[in-house]
Amino acid sequence: MQPVLFKLGWIVAPSFTALMALGLGAGLALTWMEARRMSLSPIDVLDVALVAVLVGLLAARIGYVVEHWDYFRNHADEIAQVWQGGLSWYTGFAGGACGAAAASVRRKLDARAVFDTLAPGLMAGAALGWIGCHLAGVAYGREVFPGERWWFLAADLPDIYRLWNPRIATQLLGAGWAALVFIAVWAARTWAKPRSGVRFAAAMMLYSVGMFALGFARGDMVPMAVTWRADQVADAIIVVASVAYILWAGRGQRSVQGRPHVAAGSHS
């Protein structure tokens, strides 16, 4: 699909670029609000977020090009054209997380607290990014035909090669799921224990569960691991790691709460 142009006065940009910019802006605004609410320095946290964005975008583009090398080997001039769409969530997430962790250490911030502030903005950005994918025609769904079980989720959509067919609208389903996770994460700010990293882990667990399920409906070609797509394997790893962290953090908190208090100056 040729990206629909977004026009506002003299500003003209492909819709994928416009949606990514909107997602970035919304994510940074939410991160600022969360940093203030959690009594962290908004400037320091935004610095960390910007490092995560820059490293994440670079890693996401590299991952996407590697995944679709059969296409880019004959279209090398498009490798740098990020505005046309094409980012790998998984390599982008890994790169962004590493960038955020390193920047947090450099800024002498608690990385767990910083990741908790990033969770709402990350999900808001993911929702808008999926809409951008829909407009750019990437991360497309598999073909379906009248009478098939999932026909009601289909629309006449293109693949990366500009071939139009009835396909499951995976991009819109992904946007909807990311929006639901955002709502859950945003609501959790009033009761979840702050600065523990649990809210970020819970957000990644929920989002990755949805992405794993959505993987069965996707039609874009990626390496396979037996019957699963490579991205589904990554989703499963993220879910397991997130659950393990949540259990570990909860156990640590119970240990602290159950520790007997020893009065100062007492002796056994």
Short mmCIF file of the C-alpha atoms (twelve columns), coordinates in Angstrom:
data_MODEL
# 
_entry.id   MODEL 
# 
loop_
_atom_site.group_PDB 
_atom_site.id 
_atom_site.type_symbol 
_atom_site.label_atom_id 
_atom_site.label_alt_id 
_atom_site.label_comp_id 
_atom_site.label_asym_id 
_atom_site.label_seq_id 
_atom_site.Cartn_x 
_atom_site.Cartn_y 
_atom_site.Cartn_z 
_atom_site.pdbx_PDB_model_num 
ATOM 1   C CA . MET A 1   0.000   0.000   0.000  1 
ATOM 2   C CA . GLN A 2   1.383   3.369   -0.916 1 
ATOM 3   C CA . PRO A 3   1.403   5.358   2.350  1 
ATOM 4   C CA . VAL A 4   -1.414  7.903   2.535  1 
ATOM 5   C CA . LEU A 5   0.045   11.362  2.809  1 
ATOM 6   C CA . PHE A 6   -0.673  13.352  5.948  1 
ATOM 7   C CA . LYS A 7   -1.035  17.055  5.216  1 
ATOM 8   C CA . LEU A 8   -1.268  19.941  7.662  1 
ATOM 9   C CA . GLY A 9   -0.579  23.252  5.990  1 
ATOM 10  C CA . TRP A 10  2.936   23.093  4.584  1 
ATOM 11  C CA . ILE A 11  3.733   19.891  6.487  1 
ATOM 12  C CA . VAL A 12  3.493   16.795  4.268  1 
ATOM 13  C CA . ALA A 13  4.508   13.345  5.500  1 
ATOM 14  C CA . PRO A 14  3.649   9.692   4.866  1 
ATOM 15  C CA . SER A 15  1.010   8.537   7.319  1 
ATOM 16  C CA . PHE A 16  3.342   5.908   8.802  1 
ATOM 17  C CA . THR A 17  5.812   8.661   9.695  1 
ATOM 18  C CA . ALA A 18  3.035   10.855  11.067 1 
ATOM 19  C CA . LEU A 19  1.647   8.039   13.243 1 
ATOM 20  C CA . MET A 20  5.101   7.130   14.527 1 
ATOM 21  C CA . ALA A 21  5.773   10.769  15.398 1 
ATOM 22  C CA . LEU A 22  2.393   11.027  17.120 1 
ATOM 23  C CA . GLY A 23  3.108   7.837   19.056 1 
ATOM 24  C CA . LEU A 24  6.513   9.148   20.089 1 
ATOM 25  C CA . GLY A 25  5.037   12.447  21.240 1 
ATOM 26  C CA . ALA A 26  2.245   10.757  23.181 1 
ATOM 27  C CA . GLY A 27  4.679   8.312   24.751 1 
ATOM 28  C CA . LEU A 28  7.043   11.049  25.903 1 
ATOM 29  C CA . ALA A 29  4.167   13.111  27.316 1 
ATOM 30  C CA . LEU A 30  2.865   10.130  29.283 1 
ATOM 31  C CA . THR A 31  6.384   9.348   30.503 1 
ATOM 32  C CA . TRP A 32  6.773   12.931  31.749 1 
ATOM 33  C CA . MET A 33  3.488   12.684  33.648 1 
ATOM 34  C CA . GLU A 34  4.416   9.335   35.178 1 
ATOM 35  C CA . ALA A 35  7.879   10.549  36.201 1 
ATOM 36  C CA . ARG A 36  6.353   13.494  38.068 1 
ATOM 37  C CA . ARG A 37  3.759   11.267  39.718 1 
ATOM 38  C CA . MET A 38  6.474   8.868   40.903 1 
ATOM 39  C CA . SER A 39  8.669   11.726  42.190 1 
ATOM 40  C CA . LEU A 40  11.393  11.110  39.632 1 
ATOM 41  C CA . SER A 41  13.213  13.800  37.704 1 
ATOM 42  C CA . PRO A 42  11.176  14.221  34.483 1 
ATOM 43  C CA . ILE A 43  14.207  15.590  32.642 1 
ATOM 44  C CA . ASP A 44  16.392  12.632  33.566 1 
ATOM 45  C CA . VAL A 45  13.656  10.122  32.734 1 
ATOM 46  C CA . LEU A 46  12.989  11.789  29.369 1 
ATOM 47  C CA . ASP A 47  16.699  11.608  28.594 1 
ATOM 48  C CA . VAL A 48  16.541  7.884   29.255 1 
ATOM 49  C CA . ALA A 49  13.407  7.580   27.109 1 
ATOM 50  C CA . LEU A 50  15.044  9.391   24.192 1 
ATOM 51  C CA . VAL A 51  18.070  7.104   24.330 1 
ATOM 52  C CA . ALA A 52  15.700  4.121   24.338 1 
ATOM 53  C CA . VAL A 53  13.827  5.520   21.325 1 
ATOM 54  C CA . LEU A 54  16.959  6.174   19.262 1 
ATOM 55  C CA . VAL A 55  18.574  2.808   19.991 1 
ATOM 56  C CA . GLY A 56  15.228  1.046   19.616 1 
ATOM 57  C CA . LEU A 57  14.459  2.578   16.219 1 
ATOM 58  C CA . LEU A 58  17.869  1.650   14.861 1 
ATOM 59  C CA . ALA A 59  17.572  -1.915  16.157 1 
ATOM 60  C CA . ALA A 60  13.980  -2.177  14.906 1 
ATOM 61  C CA . ARG A 61  14.925  -1.198  11.359 1 
ATOM 62  C CA . ILE A 62  17.906  -3.525  11.287 1 
ATOM 63  C CA . GLY A 63  15.739  -6.384  12.532 1 
ATOM 64  C CA . TYR A 64  13.042  -5.728  9.928  1 
ATOM 65  C CA . VAL A 65  15.530  -5.582  7.067  1 
ATOM 66  C CA . VAL A 66  17.134  -8.845  8.185  1 
ATOM 67  C CA . GLU A 67  13.709  -10.535 8.472  1 
ATOM 68  C CA . HIS A 68  12.740  -9.428  4.958  1 
ATOM 69  C CA . TRP A 69  16.122  -9.672  3.298  1 
ATOM 70  C CA . ASP A 70  14.652  -11.517 0.313  1 
ATOM 71  C CA . TYR A 71  12.850  -8.273  -0.523 1 
ATOM 72  C CA . PHE A 72  15.531  -5.748  0.473  1 
ATOM 73  C CA . ARG A 73  18.343  -7.545  -1.325 1 
ATOM 74  C CA . ASN A 74  16.662  -6.357  -4.541 1 
ATOM 75  C CA . HIS A 75  15.529  -3.013  -3.105 1 
ATOM 76  C CA . ALA A 76  18.622  -1.847  -1.259 1 
ATOM 77  C CA . ASP A 77  17.684  1.785   -1.861 1 
ATOM 78  C CA . GLU A 78  14.691  1.313   0.467  1 
ATOM 79  C CA . ILE A 79  16.666  0.079   3.475  1 
ATOM 80  C CA . ALA A 80  17.063  3.574   4.918  1 
ATOM 81  C CA . GLN A 81  13.504  4.650   4.037  1 
ATOM 82  C CA . VAL A 82  12.057  4.135   7.517  1 
ATOM 83  C CA . TRP A 83  9.228   6.545   6.734  1 
ATOM 84  C CA . GLN A 84  7.815   3.976   4.295  1 
ATOM 85  C CA . GLY A 85  7.166   1.600   7.193  1 
ATOM 86  C CA . GLY A 86  8.984   -1.488  8.367  1 
ATOM 87  C CA . LEU A 87  10.171  -1.862  11.967 1 
ATOM 88  C CA . SER A 88  10.641  -5.039  13.969 1 
ATOM 89  C CA . TRP A 89  8.971   -4.740  17.370 1 
ATOM 90  C CA . TYR A 90  11.180  -7.447  18.890 1 
ATOM 91  C CA . THR A 91  14.625  -6.151  17.982 1 
ATOM 92  C CA . GLY A 92  13.367  -2.625  18.658 1 
ATOM 93  C CA . PHE A 93  12.122  -3.632  22.102 1 
ATOM 94  C CA . ALA A 94  15.385  -5.400  22.918 1 
ATOM 95  C CA . GLY A 95  17.477  -2.466  21.729 1 
ATOM 96  C CA . GLY A 96  15.285  0.086   23.488 1 
ATOM 97  C CA . ALA A 97  15.322  -1.871  26.752 1 
ATOM 98  C CA . CYS A 98  19.114  -2.142  26.669 1 
ATOM 99  C CA . GLY A 99  19.391  1.560   25.881 1 
ATOM 100 C CA . ALA A 100 17.033  2.494   28.712 1 
ATOM 101 C CA . ALA A 101 18.864  0.283   31.208 1 
ATOM 102 C CA . ALA A 102 22.264  1.690   30.249 1 
ATOM 103 C CA . ALA A 103 21.017  5.286   30.331 1 
ATOM 104 C CA . SER A 104 19.372  4.709   33.730 1 
ATOM 105 C CA . VAL A 105 22.655  3.471   35.174 1 
ATOM 106 C CA . ARG A 106 24.487  6.442   33.677 1 
ATOM 107 C CA . ARG A 107 21.911  8.822   35.184 1 
ATOM 108 C CA . LYS A 108 22.059  6.928   38.505 1 
ATOM 109 C CA . LEU A 109 18.326  6.190   38.356 1 
ATOM 110 C CA . ASP A 110 16.521  3.086   39.597 1 
ATOM 111 C CA . ALA A 111 15.988  1.188   36.347 1 
ATOM 112 C CA . ARG A 112 12.900  -0.579  37.734 1 
ATOM 113 C CA . ALA A 113 11.233  2.742   38.491 1 
ATOM 114 C CA . VAL A 114 12.170  4.124   35.079 1 
ATOM 115 C CA . PHE A 115 10.739  1.113   33.263 1 
ATOM 116 C CA . ASP A 116 7.483   1.509   35.184 1 
ATOM 117 C CA . THR A 117 7.222   5.111   33.978 1 
ATOM 118 C CA . LEU A 118 7.825   3.972   30.391 1 
ATOM 119 C CA . ALA A 119 5.064   1.327   30.354 1 
ATOM 120 C CA . PRO A 120 2.011   3.525   29.499 1 
ATOM 121 C CA . GLY A 121 3.838   5.471   26.815 1 
ATOM 122 C CA . LEU A 122 5.213   2.297   25.268 1 
ATOM 123 C CA . MET A 123 1.736   0.809   24.898 1 
ATOM 124 C CA . ALA A 124 0.271   4.046   23.525 1 
ATOM 125 C CA . GLY A 125 3.090   4.182   20.994 1 
ATOM 126 C CA . ALA A 126 2.528   0.537   20.057 1 
ATOM 127 C CA . ALA A 127 -1.166  1.177   19.361 1 
ATOM 128 C CA . LEU A 128 -0.422  4.130   17.097 1 
ATOM 129 C CA . GLY A 129 2.442   2.233   15.469 1 
ATOM 130 C CA . TRP A 130 0.066   -0.592  14.495 1 
ATOM 131 C CA . ILE A 131 -2.232  1.943   12.830 1 
ATOM 132 C CA . GLY A 132 0.800   3.226   10.930 1 
ATOM 133 C CA . CYS A 133 1.543   -0.351  9.837  1 
ATOM 134 C CA . HIS A 134 -2.025  -0.622  8.549  1 
ATOM 135 C CA . LEU A 135 -1.606  2.510   6.438  1 
ATOM 136 C CA . ALA A 136 1.810   1.400   5.155  1 
ATOM 137 C CA . GLY A 137 0.727   -2.175  4.387  1 
ATOM 138 C CA . VAL A 138 3.312   -3.932  6.577  1 
ATOM 139 C CA . ALA A 139 2.746   -6.658  9.215  1 
ATOM 140 C CA . TYR A 140 -0.165  -7.764  7.041  1 
ATOM 141 C CA . GLY A 141 -2.491  -10.690 7.734  1 
ATOM 142 C CA . ARG A 142 -2.855  -13.993 5.940  1 
ATOM 143 C CA . GLU A 143 -5.333  -14.394 3.126  1 
ATOM 144 C CA . VAL A 144 -8.829  -15.649 3.925  1 
ATOM 145 C CA . PHE A 145 -11.745 -16.513 1.685  1 
ATOM 146 C CA . PRO A 146 -15.552 -16.443 1.979  1 
ATOM 147 C CA . GLY A 147 -16.823 -19.210 4.208  1 
ATOM 148 C CA . GLU A 148 -13.650 -19.484 6.292  1 
ATOM 149 C CA . ARG A 149 -13.891 -19.150 10.068 1 
ATOM 150 C CA . TRP A 150 -12.111 -15.801 10.252 1 
ATOM 151 C CA . TRP A 151 -13.716 -14.192 7.226  1 
ATOM 152 C CA . PHE A 152 -15.492 -11.624 9.443  1 
ATOM 153 C CA . LEU A 153 -12.061 -10.214 10.421 1 
ATOM 154 C CA . ALA A 154 -10.965 -9.760  6.811  1 
ATOM 155 C CA . ALA A 155 -10.607 -6.681  4.635  1 
ATOM 156 C CA . ASP A 156 -9.220  -6.075  1.156  1 
ATOM 157 C CA . LEU A 157 -5.607  -5.264  2.062  1 
ATOM 158 C CA . PRO A 158 -2.177  -5.445  0.376  1 
ATOM 159 C CA . ASP A 159 1.029   -7.207  1.334  1 
ATOM 160 C CA . ILE A 160 4.517   -5.734  1.122  1 
ATOM 161 C CA . TYR A 161 4.607   -6.571  -2.585 1 
ATOM 162 C CA . ARG A 162 1.454   -4.439  -3.200 1 
ATOM 163 C CA . LEU A 163 -0.699  -7.504  -3.931 1 
ATOM 164 C CA . TRP A 164 -4.278  -6.904  -2.767 1 
ATOM 165 C CA . ASN A 165 -6.356  -9.768  -1.373 1 
ATOM 166 C CA . PRO A 166 -8.871  -10.356 1.435  1 
ATOM 167 C CA . ARG A 167 -6.680  -10.599 4.530  1 
ATOM 168 C CA . ILE A 168 -7.185  -10.700 8.284  1 
ATOM 169 C CA . ALA A 169 -6.790  -7.104  9.467  1 
ATOM 170 C CA . THR A 170 -3.922  -7.943  11.809 1 
ATOM 171 C CA . GLN A 171 -2.718  -4.357  12.091 1 
ATOM 172 C CA . LEU A 172 -6.058  -3.115  13.406 1 
ATOM 173 C CA . LEU A 173 -6.331  -6.089  15.762 1 
ATOM 174 C CA . GLY A 174 -2.835  -5.313  17.032 1 
ATOM 175 C CA . ALA A 175 -3.743  -1.668  17.556 1 
ATOM 176 C CA . GLY A 176 -6.868  -2.650  19.460 1 
ATOM 177 C CA . TRP A 177 -5.008  -5.055  21.730 1 
ATOM 178 C CA . ALA A 178 -2.258  -2.514  22.455 1 
ATOM 179 C CA . ALA A 179 -4.945  0.043   23.334 1 
ATOM 180 C CA . LEU A 180 -6.563  -2.398  25.781 1 
ATOM 181 C CA . VAL A 181 -3.209  -3.090  27.435 1 
ATOM 182 C CA . PHE A 182 -2.597  0.653   27.673 1 
ATOM 183 C CA . ILE A 183 -5.932  1.128   29.450 1 
ATOM 184 C CA . ALA A 184 -5.091  -1.669  31.894 1 
ATOM 185 C CA . VAL A 185 -1.605  -0.299  32.582 1 
ATOM 186 C CA . TRP A 186 -2.903  3.236   33.019 1 
ATOM 187 C CA . ALA A 187 -5.615  2.082   35.418 1 
ATOM 188 C CA . ALA A 188 -3.051  0.076   37.406 1 
ATOM 189 C CA . ARG A 189 -1.105  3.214   38.307 1 
ATOM 190 C CA . THR A 190 -3.498  3.856   41.197 1 
ATOM 191 C CA . TRP A 191 -2.883  0.527   42.952 1 
ATOM 192 C CA . ALA A 192 0.225   -1.151  41.572 1 
ATOM 193 C CA . LYS A 193 3.303   -0.881  43.771 1 
ATOM 194 C CA . PRO A 194 5.457   1.872   42.216 1 
ATOM 195 C CA . ARG A 195 9.147   1.580   41.391 1 
ATOM 196 C CA . SER A 196 9.090   -2.221  41.381 1 
ATOM 197 C CA . GLY A 197 9.195   -2.870  37.643 1 
ATOM 198 C CA . VAL A 198 6.115   -5.078  37.994 1 
ATOM 199 C CA . ARG A 199 3.846   -2.760  36.015 1 
ATOM 200 C CA . PHE A 200 6.242   -2.796  33.068 1 
ATOM 201 C CA . ALA A 201 6.574   -6.585  33.268 1 
ATOM 202 C CA . ALA A 202 2.787   -6.982  33.434 1 
ATOM 203 C CA . ALA A 203 2.353   -4.725  30.406 1 
ATOM 204 C CA . MET A 204 4.853   -6.762  28.389 1 
ATOM 205 C CA . MET A 205 3.263   -10.027 29.498 1 
ATOM 206 C CA . LEU A 206 -0.231  -8.948  28.435 1 
ATOM 207 C CA . TYR A 207 0.909   -7.401  25.168 1 
ATOM 208 C CA . SER A 208 3.043   -10.400 24.214 1 
ATOM 209 C CA . VAL A 209 0.212   -12.848 24.927 1 
ATOM 210 C CA . GLY A 210 -1.907  -10.943 22.405 1 
ATOM 211 C CA . MET A 211 0.923   -10.760 19.878 1 
ATOM 212 C CA . PHE A 212 1.539   -14.505 20.202 1 
ATOM 213 C CA . ALA A 213 -2.104  -15.209 19.374 1 
ATOM 214 C CA . LEU A 214 -2.051  -12.674 16.538 1 
ATOM 215 C CA . GLY A 215 0.950   -14.442 15.044 1 
ATOM 216 C CA . PHE A 216 -1.313  -17.255 13.845 1 
ATOM 217 C CA . ALA A 217 -3.205  -14.724 11.706 1 
ATOM 218 C CA . ARG A 218 -0.219  -12.953 10.149 1 
ATOM 219 C CA . GLY A 219 0.802   -13.486 6.546  1 
ATOM 220 C CA . ASP A 220 4.154   -11.699 6.343  1 
ATOM 221 C CA . MET A 221 7.058   -14.090 5.944  1 
ATOM 222 C CA . VAL A 222 9.498   -14.570 8.822  1 
ATOM 223 C CA . PRO A 223 11.745  -17.487 9.815  1 
ATOM 224 C CA . MET A 224 9.848   -20.407 11.352 1 
ATOM 225 C CA . ALA A 225 10.675  -22.502 14.407 1 
ATOM 226 C CA . VAL A 226 8.839   -25.766 13.667 1 
ATOM 227 C CA . THR A 227 5.175   -24.627 13.757 1 
ATOM 228 C CA . TRP A 228 5.724   -21.203 15.339 1 
ATOM 229 C CA . ARG A 229 6.899   -17.999 13.759 1 
ATOM 230 C CA . ALA A 230 10.164  -16.565 15.074 1 
ATOM 231 C CA . ASP A 231 8.244   -13.603 16.507 1 
ATOM 232 C CA . GLN A 232 5.935   -15.986 18.383 1 
ATOM 233 C CA . VAL A 233 8.974   -17.625 19.943 1 
ATOM 234 C CA . ALA A 234 10.107  -14.149 21.028 1 
ATOM 235 C CA . ASP A 235 6.622   -13.456 22.422 1 
ATOM 236 C CA . ALA A 236 6.719   -16.696 24.426 1 
ATOM 237 C CA . ILE A 237 10.143  -15.798 25.836 1 
ATOM 238 C CA . ILE A 238 8.906   -12.347 26.856 1 
ATOM 239 C CA . VAL A 239 5.825   -13.836 28.551 1 
ATOM 240 C CA . VAL A 240 7.881   -16.385 30.506 1 
ATOM 241 C CA . ALA A 241 10.478  -13.777 31.507 1 
ATOM 242 C CA . SER A 242 7.777   -11.294 32.563 1 
ATOM 243 C CA . VAL A 243 5.907   -13.870 34.661 1 
ATOM 244 C CA . ALA A 244 9.181   -14.989 36.267 1 
ATOM 245 C CA . TYR A 245 10.051  -11.395 37.159 1 
ATOM 246 C CA . ILE A 246 6.598   -10.688 38.595 1 
ATOM 247 C CA . LEU A 247 6.797   -13.818 40.772 1 
ATOM 248 C CA . TRP A 248 10.326  -12.966 41.861 1 
ATOM 249 C CA . ALA A 249 9.404   -9.374  42.711 1 
ATOM 250 C CA . GLY A 250 6.323   -10.519 44.624 1 
ATOM 251 C CA . ARG A 251 8.347   -13.060 46.594 1 
ATOM 252 C CA . GLY A 252 10.934  -10.423 47.452 1 
ATOM 253 C CA . GLN A 253 8.233   -8.056  48.652 1 
ATOM 254 C CA . ARG A 254 6.661   -10.750 50.858 1 
ATOM 255 C CA . SER A 255 10.075  -11.530 52.335 1 
ATOM 256 C CA . VAL A 256 10.589  -7.881  53.276 1 
ATOM 257 C CA . GLN A 257 7.110   -7.597  54.786 1 
ATOM 258 C CA . GLY A 258 7.540   -10.829 56.763 1 
ATOM 259 C CA . ARG A 259 10.969  -9.969  58.156 1 
ATOM 260 C CA . PRO A 260 10.813  -9.433  61.934 1 
ATOM 261 C CA . HIS A 261 11.659  -5.957  63.149 1 
ATOM 262 C CA . VAL A 262 14.681  -5.740  65.446 1 
ATOM 263 C CA . ALA A 263 14.731  -2.717  67.680 1 
ATOM 264 C CA . ALA A 264 17.892  -0.601  67.670 1 
ATOM 265 C CA . GLY A 265 20.286  -1.502  70.438 1 
ATOM 266 C CA . SER A 266 18.757  -4.916  71.184 1 
ATOM 267 C CA . HIS A 267 20.985  -7.974  71.624 1 
ATOM 268 C CA . SER A 268 20.260  -11.646 71.347 1 
# 
